[in-house]
Amino acid sequence: MPGRGGVHLRGGWREVQLLNLHSRLAQRVLVQLAHGPYAREDDLYALGQSVAWEEWFTTKQTFKVEVTSHASPLRSLNFAALRIKDAIADRFRDRAGERPSVDTQRPHARVYAHLGATHCTLSIDTSGEPLFKRGWREDKGEAPLKETLAAAMLAASGWTGDVPLYDPCCGSGTIAIEAAQIACGIPPGLQRRFAFEHLRPHEPRAWADLLAQARAARRTPAAPVFGSDVAFRMVDFAQRNAQRAGVADAVQLRGGDALQRMPPSDVPGVLMLNPPYGERIGTAGVAGRTQRGRERAQADDGADFFVELATHWKRNFAGWTAWVLTPDLKLPSRMRLKESRRVPMWNGPIECRLFRFDMVAGSARTRAPSEG
């Protein structure tokens, strides 16, 4: 069920593990332990005392309480966190004669409290590091795209690996590598560890079985994935990242300018890119001058690059579908293309749109755009 900032669902411990292992879009997986009304900090203490924390971690482990709020009447979130922390510590002391320590940096158990206007929800984190950290991207550029956003772009496009995919501004390879993992059936969490491995319900043997099943489910891609970048240094980064992600044999990465690269496949497919823009880094293109190791279009707003890119696509990529993520809502008119779809997305704090352009040789006419 959709909720504010997330999705709510019912499931057991196996589902918790599978969500962490397989979800490409979630930031983290929380298990809700309590939900109740509050008006002051003492109510939060009582709610915290009602949870059987001893079933989740031990006095030998560390914990931390993090508080978020929306329309909360309380003045101090720090004091709210302190009262919940006291409730957890006191419950352990009452039952075991000792309490776990607090570790604000690397706790074994991370407790999340969300304060609404009238109710508080207490949850325990099962993910640890945010799930966009897949464990394979050690080499990255100045403004890397989060893996979860790359996965969201692929999901919004409807691409399932049945046709070729090409990112001509691949940077350190995030979109191409996410696509290659999808095509190969490789779960995004296969290369990393999770917070649930420290919690008491964890069963190492059952988890090992799930990992073995995931590795055995790998398949041969139905269509190739390609990536290229004007900066050869970034291509090297992408190749190393692909190797760590287990898809070096499923993605073809090359150096080259987006305005000169020809279609990498005889079969039309999907162009998917997050081109550099003003709030990130300089635009890549042959018309440019070097800035921070990348090429920058002569116009400060990158207009020359995008106009030339559209011309290049219409001339050479007929039959392809292009998806471009940008904060510039006027990009279609600047590129002299008509979008067939626009999808609202956020790149960190930057509001963007994912535009779809259907490439027809010598023409930019498509159906009217729709917001969705």
Disulfide bonds with the S-S distance in Angstrom:
none
